Structures are given as structure tokens and as C-alpha cells.
Amino acid sequence: MLDRELPDLPVRAVLDDVTGALAEHGTAVLVAPPGTGKTTLVPLALAAQGLRVVVAEPRRLAARAAAQRMATLLGEDVGQRVGYAVRGDRRRSARTVVEVVTSGLLVRRLQGDPELSGVDVVVLDECHERHLDADLLLALLLDARAGLRPDLRLLATSATVAAGRVAELLGDAPVLEAHARTHPVRTAHVPPNRGERIEACVARAVGTALAEQDGDVLAFLPGAAEIRRVAGYLDGSDVDVLPLHGRLPRGQQDAALRVGDRRRVVLATAVAESSLTVPGVRAVVDSGLARVSRVDTRRGLSGLATVRVSAAVADQRAGRAGRQGPGVVYRCWPEHEHSTLPAHLEPEIRTADLTRLALELACWGTPDGAALEWWDAPPAGALAAGREVLRGLGALDASGAVTERGRRMAGLGLHPRLARALLDGAERAGTGVAAEVVALLDDDALAGEVDVDSALARLRRGGPGSERWRREVRRLRSLVPEHRGNGDAALVVALAQPERLARRRDAESAVYLMASGTAVQLPAGAGVRGAEWLAVAVADRSPGSAHGTVRLAAPADEELARDAAPALVTTADEVGWVDGDVRAVRVERLGAITLAERPIRDPDPAAVRRALLEGLRTEGLELLDWSDGARRLRQRLAFLHATLGDPWPAVDDASLLSAVDTWLEPELSAARRRADLRIPAATALRRLVPWSVAGRLDELAPERVEVPSGSRIQVDYTDHPVLPVKLQEVFGWSEAPRIADGRVPLVLHLLSPAGRPAAVTSDLRSFWANGYHQVRAELRGRYPKHPWPEDPTTATPTRRTKRS
């Protein structure tokens, strides 16, 4: 096959080792940095051994570019000995011996043909990027190789040296390395100025690079929107500004990958980190940001999030500046922040929505994935959430097995939500509008506006991205029968994301409540402002934001919401404690959105009782009728429980609330509202005291105690039992009374004739001997009409003055 001389790239030195390792072991790992030729020369060398090779790339752009490069090396067009296949685009022939495909497409092919008939070697390129489809593909290939295809050879290639785990998965495969010929790269930091957007900072750094360096400039940005904004900042520069991302038309992608006639600034996403080689680059500008899949299961939000790059990715991006000579990388963050970058980004399988993965696993026959070997196993919670979504879409049955509808959805090559929108939307809204909306929702770069209808109108008129959109619309229309429908784009959106149907909180608000329970807000100037209902297609949430933000939505109404999401419509009687009283209403909801409610005339008595208990727990037992006597009784019972224990009852709030059946019945079950809770607490509390000890209550914890003067003084049980009594009334007492079968002495608060505390004691004998004389000296002059005898132990107790 290699009838032409291959370029002298570093990987040539290990080609024989690679082919030999695969022949001997059946598996191997090749570690080679970008620019070494691993993506193009290795498949050609394997094909030269008479093997039919499939190369799995993580991205469509990389797959097409790799096939084009290999075909060029052979001096022929793509589709002859080297072909490719990506979703919606395929070029191959009977002569094709090397086919480059996306990882997701190879998963689908493997599902249809687990033996991969006619394939001798699968090359898993750029496996270090840890894309979800690539991790799934590796697990399925290992399973196929362990059973149906033990002769299938697997080669994993990586741009980083962290290859130990994948080598272990491949049966302790030999690890081979090819070293790139690189030049020194100087690092400069160009952080944003105060208040400066990252796009403006990148444009400023590009200007610096053009002024200081020769050659082309490669700038890394997180997404297509940022690329457009930086291109706007650079408009008018005396260079060619070329975007490079996966959603561009093929001609624009190819232009960025060719040497130009003038100096170029290539504005690229992560696709240019390792999968592609951009020629002529001598300076790299790194925004320090990347876009990754994230899911917020609790809020029902998922999609792409902008995050800081890892240190490994930053180094890989910087290396692009040193391929052809000494270069410079301009990093758009402060130097001191570099050490805070994560070492590696988390694998997508740990952070992404796993609904699509769950469907593929069900199609493979292992819904929980437990039968497979994983680089990193999918998180159980996220996988379970994905299966729950699939059951709601009808893709899985109650046991978790894939249904015929589920297999059809998987075969469409779309996320299951979009597959459902295409299948059901075609029947109800019409095949044409269903295909148009799904093609829009599946391409995050197509919609620059919030309003779905406006985005569709622009694309139909031939606006930016319309060629790619129309091509995908044609593909989708070919997958489903032709139907006529009502043409309602919002219905198709709602079929894809029924949990994101949203209703405005009030007439003046831009905040909507989604059926999932998450609040989202329309950005200022959104074309759908004023709509009471929205079918939200895309929403995200920035860290620290109170609400999510609507990025793409269509105006809807309640009728459409009911039609699109009948499974979310529920009617329930709700009886609870709301705003300080029992509230009993019959509520109709769509998810978390209240559609209607009306009072219930005769609510379930048990539910009312639960609501009243909720009120008691929320607002406290003060809702009962607490007379002074009831409060004193509670204090006496608390004292006896603390001192003597059982059978005296505990009367703290928690204990009383747990024993309502004992002490608040039958009044509680007869109550219907807050006012009915004015139950006499004293009567209720006595129900807690067992009859066997009830007769001893006044003996063990007397409410009043008779003192030597003859007065019956009330005991204060608030904390420790206290007897507040005027000092003259206890003359002659030598000891304080004891209660609770003599276990506890009363603490005497001895009062002055005016009723103010003069002394505190539970040891009267000691007080008479030591403390009394000081009190007498201080008070006899102030209260001369009252007796202050020298010897209080023999004096006559009195509650009167001397004269009376």
C-alpha cells in the first residue's frame, strides 16, 4: 500500500515496533505527542501489512482531516483506499482499507455488528481526551474481543504519557513511545485588565503576538461564540483571521488547516489541541478556558459548561508553538494562578448527562454496565437518572431492558431526547418542522438568539450555518416517515425537554419556573419576553447565580404543555400547615408548576390531623391553651421525671409531640383548624401521668408548701425547685423542706419585707449561724417595723410587722 515515500515524522521510528507488538500481543498503546504523525502514518503502516483498519476519532472534524491527510500522502482522493464516515457524511468505496470514523459512529456500528466483520485493527486515537463515546467504545471493544472477536487487534494512541491504566485494560499491553522534535517555547502571561472580557484579552494578546513573533498565531477559545467575538475584535487586521471548530462548513475547516498566502490567525476550539495539526504556527494564545459536558441532576440542567483548562491541556496547547521553531505561548491568566489549575480535567463520564450512554448499554444487554471493563465506571446515580429518563421516553421497559422503540431511537444517532422529539414530533407537528427543530437543538453553534422561531426563520433565509443545518434537516427527514402536522416548533422542543416547560412567575417577571422545579430567567432583550409559557430548549446556570439562564426557547401555552407532557400532569389533594393554619386544596400540577387549585370542603381527617401536628412542630406547643396552672404542672412533671425517672413522663417538646396520641386525644382528632388547637393543656398533661402514681403528685412535687408562719407558699419549679418566702416567715426553721421522697431540698429565696431577694440557701442551719447577722445588719435599719431578732431559731415566725 505504501507505494509513496512517507514524510519523515518521528513516529516512523517506531512503526515496526507498533506492527510487531500488535501481531504478537493483539493490543498495544502508543504514546506520541501531537505532530509526530501517529494519526496518519500508523494506520497506513498497518494497512501495508494487509490489515483492514478502522480509526476512531473523538471529533468529526478530526476524522475528516485525518482521512484527507492520509489520502494526500497516498496521492489519491478521499474515498479510495482511505475513507471516512461521520454522522451525515460518508466517503468510502470497495477499495477502502483505512476508514476513519467518529467514536460514536463506531459504537453504533458495533451495536449492529458486534463482530465488526471485515475489520482487523481498531485504532483508538487520542484516547487521553476521555470523551464519553470513546470510553464507551473502549469498554464495548474489550467485551467484543473477550467473546466474539479474540483476534481483533486494538491500538490505543495518546498524546500524554498517562497510559498505564489503558495498557492495563488492554491486557497489560506493551507501551511504545514516539518523541516529538520540538523547539523551546517561551511563556508570557497576559491576564485580562479589570473589567475586560476574555475575548478582548485574547484579541489583545493576539495583537502582541503578531507584533513580537513571526509566523501564524493559533488562539484557543472555549467555543464558537467566543471565536466569533474575537474575530470581531480583530476585524480590520492585516492578517487572515480563520475560525476552526467542528460546526464549520468543510471548506472553512480545510482553509484553517492549509498554509496560507498571508499571515494567519487561527481561532480554534479544543479540536486543535491534539487531534489536528495547524501548520505555520509560531505563537499560541491560550484563553485558559474549555467547554465541557456538565449535568446538574438536582436542577434538571445539563449541557456545555465553560471551565478552566487543566495544567496538562495548557502544556499541550503551549506545545503547538514549538513544532516548527522557537515559539511563544501567551496565557490569558496571571502567572500566580497557573499553579492552581487542576492537573487533568475530569473524564466526561464523571460529569456528563449519561442518558445516551444508558441507552447504548441497554442495547448491548448490560443496562448497568456491570458486565463491562471500564477506564472509569459510570457513576451509579447519573446512570440511574439516565435510565429513568429513558423509561419516561419509552426506550426502556420497567425491567430496564431496551424496547423496540428504544432501539429505533438509538439508531437515529441522536441524544434520546432529540430522538423522541423527531419520532413523536414528526407525527404531531409534521416531519419538516420536527427535523428543522431537532437539527437546531443538536447544534449549539446555530442559534445566536434566544427565540427558536427567530433562529429557524434566519436559517430558512440562508443565514450563518444554514448550509450545515439544511444538510442535517435532509438527513433527519430521511429517517422518519413523512407526516403533516400543526407546524408548532414549541411542541417539538417540549417533546425533547418536557421537564423544561416553564411558566412565568408573575406578569412583570422575567423569571420562569420549569416543570423540573428549577427557576430560570430570560436574558434582557430576549425575543420571547412576554410569553406566559416557554418550551425551554437550552438553559444553564453560572456558579453563584440565583437562577438558571434561558439560552434557547419557544413561546408556548398551557394547552401545548398539557399535550407535550401528559405524564407530568398530576392532581393531588394537599392538606398541610400553610401560613399559620390548615390549608386543604385540590391541586393540579405539571411537574412543579401549579395549573389550578381549589379548596376541599371535606378533607381527609387523617390528613388534617397530620397538618395540625405539622403546625405544632412548626410553631410550637404554645398553640395549645396554657394557663398558669398548666405551665406550673408541666414544670412539676419535668422535675419529677428528671429526679425520679419513670413512670413520671418526660414533658419536653420533643417528648410531648411524640406522645400526642396519649395526651392530646380526643381533641386533636376532632380539630379542623388552628383555633381548635386551644386544648386545655393542664387537663391534657394529666393524661400522661399513670394512675398508679397520680395520687402522689402533690406529695412528691407539691404546688405549695406551708411555712412556720402558717402561709402556704407556691414552689417555683422553673429550673430547680425554689421556695420564695419572706425571711420573717421561716423563723424557727432549722432545715429547708425536702421533696421527691426527701431526695431534693428546696432552695429558699429569703426575701426582704419588700419582697426583694435578701439571701439564697438550702442550708438554713448554716445561714442562721453565719449569713443572717449580716443580712440583719443591712436591713433592720431599712425595715424597722419588722422583727429582726438576735436568735432567729427561737423567734416566733410572722408575716406581720411588730405592731400588728
Secondary structure, DSSP 8 states (H G I E B T S, - for coil): ---S-----GGGGGHHHHHHHHHHHSEEEEE--TTSSHHHHHHHHHHTTT--EEEEESSHHHHHHHHHHHHHHHTS-TTSSEEEEETTEEE--TT--EEEEEHHHHHHHHHH-TT-TT--EEEETTGGG--HHHHHHHHHHHHHHHTT-TT-EEEEEESSS--HHHHHHTTS--EEE-------EEEEE----TT--HHHHHHHHHHHHHHH--SEEEEE-SSHHHHHHHHHHTTT-SSEEEEE-TTS-HHHHHHHTS--SS-EEEEE-GGGTTT---TTEEEEEE-SEEEEEEEETTTTEEEEEEEE--HHHHHHHHHGGGSSSSEEEEESS-GGGGGGS-SS---HHHHS--HHHHHHHHHHT-TT-TTS--SS---HHHHHHHHHHHHHHTSB-TTS-B-HHHHHHHHTTS-HHHHHHHHHHHHHTBHHHHHHHHHHHT-TTT--SSBHHHHHHHHHTT-TTHHHHHHHHHHHHTTS---B----HHHHHHHH-GGGEEEESSTT-SEEEETTS-EEE--TT-TTTT-SEEEEEEEE--TT-SSEEEEEEEEE-HHHHHHH-GGGEEEEEEEEEETTEEEEEEEEEETTEEEEEEE-SS--HHHHHHHHHHHHHHH-GGGSB--HHHHHHHHHHHHHHHHH-TTS---SHHHHHHTHHHHSTTHHHH--SGGGG--BHHHHHHTTS-HHHHTTHHHHS-SEEE-TTS-EEE-B-SSS-EEEEEGGGGTT--S--EETTTTEE-EEEEE-TTS-EEEEES-HHHIIIIIHHHHHHHHTTT-TTS---S-TTTS---SS-S--
